[in-house]
């Protein structure tokens, strides 16, 4: 994963979004910020799946 380009393209925007949400959301809604991490992994694995599907055709 250290050299996976897809990971490093997606990671900065998602981590910045999670940090901004954790800082600026009201205290009762801060629990929404970890969902950004879940969205990151879903996006990452979907991208890998689509890329693998295209390369096998």
PDB file of N, CA, C, O and CB in Angstrom:
ATOM      1  N   UNK A   1       0.832  -1.188   0.000  1.00  0.00           N
ATOM      2  CA  UNK A   1       0.000   0.000   0.000  1.00  0.00           C
ATOM      3  C   UNK A   1       0.879   1.254   0.000  1.00  0.00           C
ATOM      4  O   UNK A   1       0.415   2.348  -0.321  1.00  0.00           O
ATOM      5  CB  UNK A   1      -0.948  -0.003   1.216  1.00  0.00           C
ATOM      6  N   UNK A   2       2.111   1.086   0.352  1.00  0.00           N
ATOM      7  CA  UNK A   2       3.000   2.228   0.441  1.00  0.00           C
ATOM      8  C   UNK A   2       3.151   2.943  -0.896  1.00  0.00           C
ATOM      9  O   UNK A   2       3.306   4.164  -0.930  1.00  0.00           O
ATOM     10  CB  UNK A   2       4.350   1.790   0.943  1.00  0.00           C
ATOM     11  N   UNK A   3       3.107   2.202  -1.986  1.00  0.00           N
ATOM     12  CA  UNK A   3       3.293   2.786  -3.300  1.00  0.00           C
ATOM     13  C   UNK A   3       2.016   2.802  -4.130  1.00  0.00           C
ATOM     14  O   UNK A   3       2.058   3.056  -5.333  1.00  0.00           O
ATOM     15  CB  UNK A   3       4.360   2.041  -4.034  1.00  0.00           C
ATOM     16  N   UNK A   4       0.903   2.536  -3.504  1.00  0.00           N
ATOM     17  CA  UNK A   4      -0.363   2.511  -4.222  1.00  0.00           C
ATOM     18  C   UNK A   4      -0.824   3.940  -4.511  1.00  0.00           C
ATOM     19  O   UNK A   4      -1.172   4.694  -3.603  1.00  0.00           O
ATOM     20  CB  UNK A   4      -1.435   1.743  -3.413  1.00  0.00           C
ATOM     21  N   UNK A   5      -0.819   4.290  -5.793  1.00  0.00           N
ATOM     22  CA  UNK A   5      -1.134   5.661  -6.206  1.00  0.00           C
ATOM     23  C   UNK A   5      -2.567   6.048  -5.866  1.00  0.00           C
ATOM     24  O   UNK A   5      -2.830   7.186  -5.477  1.00  0.00           O
ATOM     25  CB  UNK A   5      -0.902   5.824  -7.697  1.00  0.00           C
ATOM     26  N   UNK A   6      -3.483   5.114  -6.010  1.00  0.00           N
ATOM     27  CA  UNK A   6      -4.893   5.402  -5.711  1.00  0.00           C
ATOM     28  C   UNK A   6      -5.078   5.799  -4.250  1.00  0.00           C
ATOM     29  O   UNK A   6      -5.831   6.721  -3.938  1.00  0.00           O
ATOM     30  CB  UNK A   6      -5.771   4.183  -6.035  1.00  0.00           C
ATOM     31  N   UNK A   7      -4.392   5.101  -3.370  1.00  0.00           N
ATOM     32  CA  UNK A   7      -4.484   5.380  -1.944  1.00  0.00           C
ATOM     33  C   UNK A   7      -4.025   6.807  -1.653  1.00  0.00           C
ATOM     34  O   UNK A   7      -4.701   7.541  -0.933  1.00  0.00           O
ATOM     35  CB  UNK A   7      -3.646   4.369  -1.139  1.00  0.00           C
ATOM     36  N   UNK A   8      -2.893   7.198  -2.202  1.00  0.00           N
ATOM     37  CA  UNK A   8      -2.331   8.519  -1.913  1.00  0.00           C
ATOM     38  C   UNK A   8      -3.061   9.638  -2.641  1.00  0.00           C
ATOM     39  O   UNK A   8      -2.934  10.798  -2.249  1.00  0.00           O
ATOM     40  CB  UNK A   8      -0.867   8.549  -2.283  1.00  0.00           C
ATOM     41  N   UNK A   9      -3.806   9.336  -3.667  1.00  0.00           N
ATOM     42  CA  UNK A   9      -4.647  10.346  -4.310  1.00  0.00           C
ATOM     43  C   UNK A   9      -5.888  10.606  -3.463  1.00  0.00           C
ATOM     44  O   UNK A   9      -6.313  11.753  -3.322  1.00  0.00           O
ATOM     45  CB  UNK A   9      -5.050   9.899  -5.735  1.00  0.00           C
ATOM     46  N   UNK A  10      -6.469   9.554  -2.902  1.00  0.00           N
ATOM     47  CA  UNK A  10      -7.701   9.693  -2.125  1.00  0.00           C
ATOM     48  C   UNK A  10      -7.469  10.123  -0.675  1.00  0.00           C
ATOM     49  O   UNK A  10      -8.322  10.798  -0.097  1.00  0.00           O
ATOM     50  CB  UNK A  10      -8.448   8.392  -2.139  1.00  0.00           C
ATOM     51  N   UNK A  11      -6.360   9.758  -0.089  1.00  0.00           N
ATOM     52  CA  UNK A  11      -6.142   9.969   1.337  1.00  0.00           C
ATOM     53  C   UNK A  11      -6.171  11.441   1.773  1.00  0.00           C
ATOM     54  O   UNK A  11      -6.888  11.758   2.722  1.00  0.00           O
ATOM     55  CB  UNK A  11      -4.834   9.373   1.722  1.00  0.00           C
ATOM     56  N   UNK A  12      -5.436  12.351   1.137  1.00  0.00           N
ATOM     57  CA  UNK A  12      -5.426  13.744   1.630  1.00  0.00           C
ATOM     58  C   UNK A  12      -6.795  14.427   1.675  1.00  0.00           C
ATOM     59  O   UNK A  12      -7.117  15.032   2.698  1.00  0.00           O
ATOM     60  CB  UNK A  12      -4.521  14.559   0.771  1.00  0.00           C
ATOM     61  N   UNK A  13      -7.621  14.363   0.617  1.00  0.00           N
ATOM     62  CA  UNK A  13      -8.918  15.025   0.724  1.00  0.00           C
ATOM     63  C   UNK A  13      -9.816  14.434   1.808  1.00  0.00           C
ATOM     64  O   UNK A  13     -10.540  15.163   2.486  1.00  0.00           O
ATOM     65  CB  UNK A  13      -9.625  14.957  -0.594  1.00  0.00           C
ATOM     66  N   UNK A  14      -9.766  13.122   1.968  1.00  0.00           N
ATOM     67  CA  UNK A  14     -10.612  12.489   2.977  1.00  0.00           C
ATOM     68  C   UNK A  14     -10.143  12.818   4.395  1.00  0.00           C
ATOM     69  O   UNK A  14     -10.972  13.048   5.276  1.00  0.00           O
ATOM     70  CB  UNK A  14     -10.629  10.976   2.772  1.00  0.00           C
ATOM     71  N   UNK A  15      -8.841  12.845   4.629  1.00  0.00           N
ATOM     72  CA  UNK A  15      -8.353  13.142   5.979  1.00  0.00           C
ATOM     73  C   UNK A  15      -8.611  14.604   6.326  1.00  0.00           C
ATOM     74  O   UNK A  15      -8.937  14.920   7.470  1.00  0.00           O
ATOM     75  CB  UNK A  15      -6.845  12.823   6.096  1.00  0.00           C
ATOM     76  N   UNK A  16      -8.471  15.490   5.360  1.00  0.00           N
ATOM     77  CA  UNK A  16      -8.767  16.905   5.602  1.00  0.00           C
ATOM     78  C   UNK A  16     -10.248  17.090   5.903  1.00  0.00           C
ATOM     79  O   UNK A  16     -10.613  17.844   6.805  1.00  0.00           O
ATOM     80  CB  UNK A  16      -8.356  17.766   4.386  1.00  0.00           C
ATOM     81  N   UNK A  17     -11.094  16.406   5.154  1.00  0.00           N
ATOM     82  CA  UNK A  17     -12.541  16.490   5.394  1.00  0.00           C
ATOM     83  C   UNK A  17     -12.896  15.980   6.789  1.00  0.00           C
ATOM     84  O   UNK A  17     -13.701  16.596   7.487  1.00  0.00           O
ATOM     85  CB  UNK A  17     -13.310  15.687   4.329  1.00  0.00           C
ATOM     86  N   UNK A  18     -12.306  14.868   7.193  1.00  0.00           N
ATOM     87  CA  UNK A  18     -12.583  14.311   8.522  1.00  0.00           C
ATOM     88  C   UNK A  18     -12.129  15.262   9.625  1.00  0.00           C
ATOM     89  O   UNK A  18     -12.838  15.448  10.614  1.00  0.00           O
ATOM     90  CB  UNK A  18     -11.891  12.951   8.686  1.00  0.00           C
ATOM     91  N   UNK A  19     -10.970  15.856   9.463  1.00  0.00           N
ATOM     92  CA  UNK A  19     -10.476  16.798  10.470  1.00  0.00           C
ATOM     93  C   UNK A  19     -11.345  18.046  10.551  1.00  0.00           C
ATOM     94  O   UNK A  19     -11.646  18.523  11.645  1.00  0.00           O
ATOM     95  CB  UNK A  19      -9.036  17.191  10.162  1.00  0.00           C
ATOM     96  N   UNK A  20     -11.747  18.572   9.414  1.00  0.00           N
ATOM     97  CA  UNK A  20     -12.606  19.768   9.403  1.00  0.00           C
ATOM     98  C   UNK A  20     -13.943  19.452  10.063  1.00  0.00           C
ATOM     99  O   UNK A  20     -14.451  20.252  10.850  1.00  0.00           O
ATOM    100  CB  UNK A  20     -12.829  20.278   7.950  1.00  0.00           C
ATOM    101  N   UNK A  21     -14.507  18.306   9.753  1.00  0.00           N
ATOM    102  CA  UNK A  21     -15.768  17.929  10.383  1.00  0.00           C
ATOM    103  C   UNK A  21     -15.605  17.751  11.888  1.00  0.00           C
ATOM    104  O   UNK A  21     -16.472  18.169  12.655  1.00  0.00           O
ATOM    105  CB  UNK A  21     -16.306  16.645   9.762  1.00  0.00           C
ATOM    106  N   UNK A  22     -14.520  17.144  12.315  1.00  0.00           N
ATOM    107  CA  UNK A  22     -14.294  16.924  13.746  1.00  0.00           C
ATOM    108  C   UNK A  22     -14.117  18.246  14.491  1.00  0.00           C
ATOM    109  O   UNK A  22     -14.486  18.358  15.660  1.00  0.00           O
ATOM    110  CB  UNK A  22     -13.063  16.036  13.960  1.00  0.00           C
ATOM    111  N   UNK A  23     -13.567  19.221  13.828  1.00  0.00           N
ATOM    112  CA  UNK A  23     -13.329  20.512  14.478  1.00  0.00           C
ATOM    113  C   UNK A  23     -14.573  21.386  14.474  1.00  0.00           C
ATOM    114  O   UNK A  23     -14.904  21.992  15.494  1.00  0.00           O
ATOM    115  CB  UNK A  23     -12.186  21.245  13.792  1.00  0.00           C
ATOM    116  N   UNK A  24     -15.268  21.460  13.345  1.00  0.00           N
ATOM    117  CA  UNK A  24     -16.330  22.440  13.191  1.00  0.00           C
ATOM    118  C   UNK A  24     -17.746  21.947  13.468  1.00  0.00           C
ATOM    119  O   UNK A  24     -18.656  22.758  13.636  1.00  0.00           O
ATOM    120  CB  UNK A  24     -16.281  22.965  11.840  1.00  0.00           C
ATOM    121  N   UNK A  25     -17.944  20.648  13.517  1.00  0.00           N
ATOM    122  CA  UNK A  25     -19.288  20.165  13.829  1.00  0.00           C
ATOM    123  C   UNK A  25     -19.594  20.392  15.302  1.00  0.00           C
ATOM    124  O   UNK A  25     -18.695  20.330  16.141  1.00  0.00           O
ATOM    125  CB  UNK A  25     -19.429  18.670  13.474  1.00  0.00           C
ATOM    126  N   UNK A  26     -20.850  20.653  15.620  1.00  0.00           N
ATOM    127  CA  UNK A  26     -21.213  20.770  17.035  1.00  0.00           C
ATOM    128  C   UNK A  26     -20.947  19.443  17.765  1.00  0.00           C
ATOM    129  O   UNK A  26     -20.880  18.383  17.143  1.00  0.00           O
ATOM    130  CB  UNK A  26     -22.708  21.180  17.181  1.00  0.00           C
ATOM    131  N   UNK A  27     -20.801  19.522  19.056  1.00  0.00           N
ATOM    132  CA  UNK A  27     -20.414  18.352  19.851  1.00  0.00           C
ATOM    133  C   UNK A  27     -21.373  17.182  19.681  1.00  0.00           C
ATOM    134  O   UNK A  27     -20.938  16.031  19.660  1.00  0.00           O
ATOM    135  CB  UNK A  27     -20.334  18.725  21.311  1.00  0.00           C
ATOM    136  N   UNK A  28     -22.662  17.454  19.561  1.00  0.00           N
ATOM    137  CA  UNK A  28     -23.615  16.349  19.440  1.00  0.00           C
ATOM    138  C   UNK A  28     -23.603  15.694  18.060  1.00  0.00           C
ATOM    139  O   UNK A  28     -24.213  14.641  17.879  1.00  0.00           O
ATOM    140  CB  UNK A  28     -25.004  16.843  19.746  1.00  0.00           C
ATOM    141  N   UNK A  29     -22.918  16.298  17.081  1.00  0.00           N
ATOM    142  CA  UNK A  29     -22.855  15.713  15.736  1.00  0.00           C
ATOM    143  C   UNK A  29     -21.444  15.311  15.323  1.00  0.00           C
ATOM    144  O   UNK A  29     -21.227  14.955  14.165  1.00  0.00           O
ATOM    145  CB  UNK A  29     -23.408  16.688  14.727  1.00  0.00           C
ATOM    146  N   UNK A  30     -20.495  15.358  16.224  1.00  0.00           N
ATOM    147  CA  UNK A  30     -19.114  15.004  15.894  1.00  0.00           C
ATOM    148  C   UNK A  30     -18.949  13.532  15.557  1.00  0.00           C
ATOM    149  O   UNK A  30     -17.960  13.146  14.933  1.00  0.00           O
ATOM    150  CB  UNK A  30     -18.205  15.358  17.039  1.00  0.00           C
ATOM    151  N   UNK A  31     -19.891  12.721  15.955  1.00  0.00           N
ATOM    152  CA  UNK A  31     -19.774  11.292  15.657  1.00  0.00           C
ATOM    153  C   UNK A  31     -19.915  11.012  14.158  1.00  0.00           C
ATOM    154  O   UNK A  31     -19.687   9.882  13.727  1.00  0.00           O
ATOM    155  CB  UNK A  31     -20.831  10.505  16.436  1.00  0.00           C
ATOM    156  N   UNK A  32     -20.285  12.013  13.358  1.00  0.00           N
ATOM    157  CA  UNK A  32     -20.360  11.834  11.911  1.00  0.00           C
ATOM    158  C   UNK A  32     -18.989  11.826  11.245  1.00  0.00           C
ATOM    159  O   UNK A  32     -18.855  11.286  10.147  1.00  0.00           O
ATOM    160  CB  UNK A  32     -21.205  12.921  11.307  1.00  0.00           C
ATOM    161  N   UNK A  33     -17.986  12.396  11.862  1.00  0.00           N
ATOM    162  CA  UNK A  33     -16.677  12.499  11.220  1.00  0.00           C
ATOM    163  C   UNK A  33     -16.010  11.142  10.946  1.00  0.00           C
ATOM    164  O   UNK A  33     -15.324  11.045   9.928  1.00  0.00           O
ATOM    165  CB  UNK A  33     -15.770  13.330  12.079  1.00  0.00           C
ATOM    166  N   UNK A  34     -16.150  10.104  11.751  1.00  0.00           N
ATOM    167  CA  UNK A  34     -15.537   8.814  11.383  1.00  0.00           C
ATOM    168  C   UNK A  34     -16.149   8.179  10.130  1.00  0.00           C
ATOM    169  O   UNK A  34     -15.530   7.315   9.509  1.00  0.00           O
ATOM    170  CB  UNK A  34     -15.662   7.847  12.539  1.00  0.00           C
ATOM    171  N   UNK A  35     -17.346   8.597   9.763  1.00  0.00           N
ATOM    172  CA  UNK A  35     -17.952   8.055   8.547  1.00  0.00           C
ATOM    173  C   UNK A  35     -17.178   8.453   7.297  1.00  0.00           C
ATOM    174  O   UNK A  35     -17.309   7.813   6.253  1.00  0.00           O
ATOM    175  CB  UNK A  35     -19.391   8.523   8.429  1.00  0.00           C
ATOM    176  N   UNK A  36     -16.384   9.492   7.397  1.00  0.00           N
ATOM    177  CA  UNK A  36     -15.524   9.884   6.274  1.00  0.00           C
ATOM    178  C   UNK A  36     -14.508   8.778   6.006  1.00  0.00           C
ATOM    179  O   UNK A  36     -14.194   8.496   4.850  1.00  0.00           O
ATOM    180  CB  UNK A  36     -14.800  11.236   6.567  1.00  0.00           C
ATOM    181  N   UNK A  37     -13.996   8.154   7.053  1.00  0.00           N
ATOM    182  CA  UNK A  37     -13.064   7.037   6.881  1.00  0.00           C
ATOM    183  C   UNK A  37     -13.713   5.850   6.198  1.00  0.00           C
ATOM    184  O   UNK A  37     -13.098   5.196   5.356  1.00  0.00           O
ATOM    185  CB  UNK A  37     -12.509   6.608   8.221  1.00  0.00           C
ATOM    186  N   UNK A  38     -14.931   5.579   6.553  1.00  0.00           N
ATOM    187  CA  UNK A  38     -15.672   4.492   5.897  1.00  0.00           C
ATOM    188  C   UNK A  38     -15.891   4.817   4.420  1.00  0.00           C
ATOM    189  O   UNK A  38     -15.741   3.951   3.559  1.00  0.00           O
ATOM    190  CB  UNK A  38     -17.035   4.253   6.602  1.00  0.00           C
ATOM    191  N   UNK A  39     -16.244   6.061   4.138  1.00  0.00           N
ATOM    192  CA  UNK A  39     -16.424   6.489   2.745  1.00  0.00           C
ATOM    193  C   UNK A  39     -15.109   6.381   1.968  1.00  0.00           C
ATOM    194  O   UNK A  39     -15.106   6.022   0.791  1.00  0.00           O
ATOM    195  CB  UNK A  39     -16.955   7.940   2.691  1.00  0.00           C
ATOM    196  N   UNK A  40     -13.997   6.690   2.632  1.00  0.00           N
ATOM    197  CA  UNK A  40     -12.681   6.566   1.994  1.00  0.00           C
ATOM    198  C   UNK A  40     -12.421   5.132   1.554  1.00  0.00           C
ATOM    199  O   UNK A  40     -12.046   4.891   0.406  1.00  0.00           O
ATOM    200  CB  UNK A  40     -11.574   7.030   2.951  1.00  0.00           C
ATOM    201  N   UNK A  41     -12.621   4.169   2.473  1.00  0.00           N
ATOM    202  CA  UNK A  41     -12.334   2.783   2.137  1.00  0.00           C
ATOM    203  C   UNK A  41     -13.292   2.240   1.088  1.00  0.00           C
ATOM    204  O   UNK A  41     -12.889   1.451   0.234  1.00  0.00           O
ATOM    205  CB  UNK A  41     -12.394   1.927   3.377  1.00  0.00           C
ATOM    206  N   UNK A  42     -14.541   2.645   1.140  1.00  0.00           N
ATOM    207  CA  UNK A  42     -15.501   2.216   0.110  1.00  0.00           C
ATOM    208  C   UNK A  42     -15.065   2.738  -1.254  1.00  0.00           C
ATOM    209  O   UNK A  42     -15.072   1.996  -2.236  1.00  0.00           O
ATOM    210  CB  UNK A  42     -16.936   2.715   0.446  1.00  0.00           C
ATOM    211  N   UNK A  43     -14.685   4.014  -1.316  1.00  0.00           N
ATOM    212  CA  UNK A  43     -14.233   4.612  -2.572  1.00  0.00           C
ATOM    213  C   UNK A  43     -12.972   3.927  -3.078  1.00  0.00           C
ATOM    214  O   UNK A  43     -12.860   3.630  -4.267  1.00  0.00           O
ATOM    215  CB  UNK A  43     -13.981   6.113  -2.393  1.00  0.00           C
ATOM    216  N   UNK A  44     -12.028   3.676  -2.187  1.00  0.00           N
ATOM    217  CA  UNK A  44     -10.760   3.047  -2.552  1.00  0.00           C
ATOM    218  C   UNK A  44     -10.976   1.650  -3.141  1.00  0.00           C
ATOM    219  O   UNK A  44     -10.448   1.329  -4.205  1.00  0.00           O
ATOM    220  CB  UNK A  44      -9.841   2.965  -1.330  1.00  0.00           C
ATOM    221  N   UNK A  45     -11.755   0.828  -2.441  1.00  0.00           N
ATOM    222  CA  UNK A  45     -11.957  -0.537  -2.933  1.00  0.00           C
ATOM    223  C   UNK A  45     -12.846  -0.589  -4.170  1.00  0.00           C
ATOM    224  O   UNK A  45     -12.679  -1.480  -5.004  1.00  0.00           O
ATOM    225  CB  UNK A  45     -12.562  -1.394  -1.842  1.00  0.00           C
ATOM    226  N   UNK A  46     -13.771   0.328  -4.308  1.00  0.00           N
ATOM    227  CA  UNK A  46     -14.559   0.399  -5.552  1.00  0.00           C
ATOM    228  C   UNK A  46     -13.660   0.756  -6.727  1.00  0.00           C
ATOM    229  O   UNK A  46     -13.783   0.178  -7.807  1.00  0.00           O
ATOM    230  CB  UNK A  46     -15.702   1.438  -5.421  1.00  0.00           C
ATOM    231  N   UNK A  47     -12.757   1.707  -6.518  1.00  0.00           N
ATOM    232  CA  UNK A  47     -11.831   2.111  -7.568  1.00  0.00           C
ATOM    233  C   UNK A  47     -10.939   0.933  -7.973  1.00  0.00           C
ATOM    234  O   UNK A  47     -10.726   0.696  -9.162  1.00  0.00           O
ATOM    235  CB  UNK A  47     -10.971   3.304  -7.100  1.00  0.00           C
ATOM    236  N   UNK A  48     -10.415   0.192  -6.977  1.00  0.00           N
ATOM    237  CA  UNK A  48      -9.584  -0.966  -7.281  1.00  0.00           C
ATOM    238  C   UNK A  48     -10.383  -2.041  -8.017  1.00  0.00           C
ATOM    239  O   UNK A  48      -9.874  -2.658  -8.953  1.00  0.00           O
ATOM    240  CB  UNK A  48      -8.985  -1.539  -5.996  1.00  0.00           C
ATOM    241  N   UNK A  49     -11.618  -2.266  -7.604  1.00  0.00           N
ATOM    242  CA  UNK A  49     -12.461  -3.272  -8.238  1.00  0.00           C
ATOM    243  C   UNK A  49     -12.722  -2.908  -9.698  1.00  0.00           C
ATOM    244  O   UNK A  49     -12.593  -3.751 -10.585  1.00  0.00           O
ATOM    245  CB  UNK A  49     -13.788  -3.420  -7.476  1.00  0.00           C
ATOM    246  N   UNK A  50     -13.085  -1.666  -9.940  1.00  0.00           N
ATOM    247  CA  UNK A  50     -13.365  -1.224 -11.306  1.00  0.00           C
ATOM    248  C   UNK A  50     -12.115  -1.322 -12.176  1.00  0.00           C
ATOM    249  O   UNK A  50     -12.188  -1.741 -13.331  1.00  0.00           O
ATOM    250  CB  UNK A  50     -13.898   0.217 -11.305  1.00  0.00           C
ATOM    251  N   UNK A  51     -10.973  -0.935 -11.620  1.00  0.00           N
ATOM    252  CA  UNK A  51      -9.725  -1.016 -12.373  1.00  0.00           C
ATOM    253  C   UNK A  51      -9.372  -2.470 -12.703  1.00  0.00           C
ATOM    254  O   UNK A  51      -8.945  -2.762 -13.820  1.00  0.00           O
ATOM    255  CB  UNK A  51      -8.584  -0.361 -11.582  1.00  0.00           C
ATOM    256  N   UNK A  52      -9.544  -3.367 -11.759  1.00  0.00           N
ATOM    257  CA  UNK A  52      -9.270  -4.783 -12.004  1.00  0.00           C
ATOM    258  C   UNK A  52     -10.243  -5.361 -13.023  1.00  0.00           C
ATOM    259  O   UNK A  52      -9.855  -6.175 -13.860  1.00  0.00           O
ATOM    260  CB  UNK A  52      -9.345  -5.577 -10.698  1.00  0.00           C
ATOM    261  N   UNK A  53     -11.484  -4.952 -12.958  1.00  0.00           N
ATOM    262  CA  UNK A  53     -12.494  -5.431 -13.902  1.00  0.00           C
ATOM    263  C   UNK A  53     -12.144  -4.996 -15.319  1.00  0.00           C
ATOM    264  O   UNK A  53     -12.287  -5.776 -16.260  1.00  0.00           O
ATOM    265  CB  UNK A  53     -13.892  -4.911 -13.515  1.00  0.00           C
ATOM    266  N   UNK A  54     -11.686  -3.754 -15.478  1.00  0.00           N
ATOM    267  CA  UNK A  54     -11.322  -3.250 -16.802  1.00  0.00           C
ATOM    268  C   UNK A  54     -10.084  -3.919 -17.344  1.00  0.00           C
ATOM    269  O   UNK A  54      -9.985  -4.155 -18.548  1.00  0.00           O
ATOM    270  CB  UNK A  54     -11.108  -1.762 -16.754  1.00  0.00           C
ATOM    271  N   UNK A  55      -9.127  -4.235 -16.470  1.00  0.00           N
ATOM    272  CA  UNK A  55      -7.870  -4.832 -16.936  1.00  0.00           C
ATOM    273  C   UNK A  55      -8.059  -6.296 -17.345  1.00  0.00           C
ATOM    274  O   UNK A  55      -7.269  -6.811 -18.136  1.00  0.00           O
ATOM    275  CB  UNK A  55      -6.798  -4.730 -15.841  1.00  0.00           C
ATOM    276  N   UNK A  56      -9.078  -6.973 -16.829  1.00  0.00           N
ATOM    277  CA  UNK A  56      -9.294  -8.368 -17.200  1.00  0.00           C
ATOM    278  C   UNK A  56     -10.025  -8.511 -18.522  1.00  0.00           C
ATOM    279  O   UNK A  56     -10.010  -9.584 -19.124  1.00  0.00           O
ATOM    280  CB  UNK A  56     -10.065  -9.075 -16.121  1.00  0.00           C
ATOM    281  N   UNK A  57     -10.656  -7.460 -18.977  1.00  0.00           N
ATOM    282  CA  UNK A  57     -11.387  -7.548 -20.258  1.00  0.00           C
ATOM    283  C   UNK A  57     -10.491  -7.448 -21.435  1.00  0.00           C
ATOM    284  O   UNK A  57     -10.957  -7.505 -22.573  1.00  0.00           O
ATOM    285  CB  UNK A  57     -12.422  -6.481 -20.354  1.00  0.00           C
TER     286      UNK A  57
END
